[in-house]
């Protein structure tokens, strides 16, 4: 059978959203300067669907930094893979600064978050090893598992007893040259709760494994200094391999992995998505250094982010919405309903109330459920929050139907 003919009959998990929903429910175009106020379909909207947590991407000083960096370096230099011709003092300086920021001895800069962690997992484990991960791990971790040649198993979300059973099973089957890698997330991106990192680390007293934590949403937003979920939970030292991305709080392309120098030395020559790809452009590296510096120097941005998240959640709960118990700025609103309800909520909010929210239904969440995820930013104002809460008040008859909604404290 011809490959192209076969693709015509292969169903997409997004179904009709990739065709009739294109440009609205999938691949929507937010226009105008990055920030909480943007345009969608020519209309002004308050945006709750981008991950510029600290407002760094919209910062006027950073915009000027980007202009000057592009003038100085261009977006071409350096050319080639970093292993061959793409290294620079700027790349190495950023790695030192990242390692210091997350309290690890060394770090390796990566071009992208998704491909980066896939390739890191692929490099770390081989056919003799065991990979154990949380069932709600991001797709990049699942895809990394598929790349890796190790035996893999999954434990229920944040189920430490379930993890321990998987560890017992792995230990019983280990060969002399076998190792175990456990993978969790610092912040689970859809639900906003933190990984049970302290409890996982405590299991090291009983079982021989290393812990890799993907802290994409925690890096820059959690901990007294923004160094992430491990610092927030008081167990950063117990994380063997820390992974962070620039795509959220730093509002840029790029990522990094931080761990012991010997492991970084190994990864430099074995992370295939890096050694066979063009290096991160100098203009982006220079910008990332300045953005990281600003994050360190402006803890009030994190304070404002959390203030906004708490106001938004409190207001939603007072309206009777089921806000999941997130431990991060991620604000997930869960309700019963169909895919049609999910799209109706998005359209009502965007068209009638000027509030841009994103929602997911099955297969991202169980059948019969709808999850609306809001991402607060430090740059949201009280007016933005008030407008959004008014919109959620207005759509309650649509969301709840005949369900009797009681206000909660």
URDAWO-V991645 format. One record per run of one state. SS is the DSSP state (a for helix, b for strand, c for the rest). FROM is the first residue (numbers start at 1). LEN is the number of residues. Records with the same first field share a line. If there is no record, write none. Layout:
# URDAWO-V991645
SS = FROM-LEN, FROM-LEN
This chain:
# URDAWO-V991645
c = 1-2, 9-6, 19-3, 23-3, 27-3, 32-5, 41-2, 48-8, 59-1, 74-7, 82-7, 102-4, 111-2, 125-5, 135-4, 148-3, 156-4, 174-6, 186-1, 188-6, 195-2, 206-4, 215-14, 234-2, 239-2, 246-9, 260-1, 269-3, 276-2, 279-3, 298-1, 319-3, 324-6, 337-2, 354-1, 357-1, 361-8, 376-6, 395-1, 401-9
a = 3-6, 15-4, 56-3, 60-14, 89-13, 113-12, 139-9, 160-14, 197-9, 229-5, 236-3, 261-8, 272-4, 282-16, 299-20, 339-15, 382-13, 396-5
b = 22-1, 26-1, 30-2, 37-4, 43-5, 81-1, 106-5, 130-5, 151-5, 180-6, 187-1, 194-1, 210-5, 241-5, 255-5, 278-1, 322-2, 330-7, 355-2, 358-3, 369-7
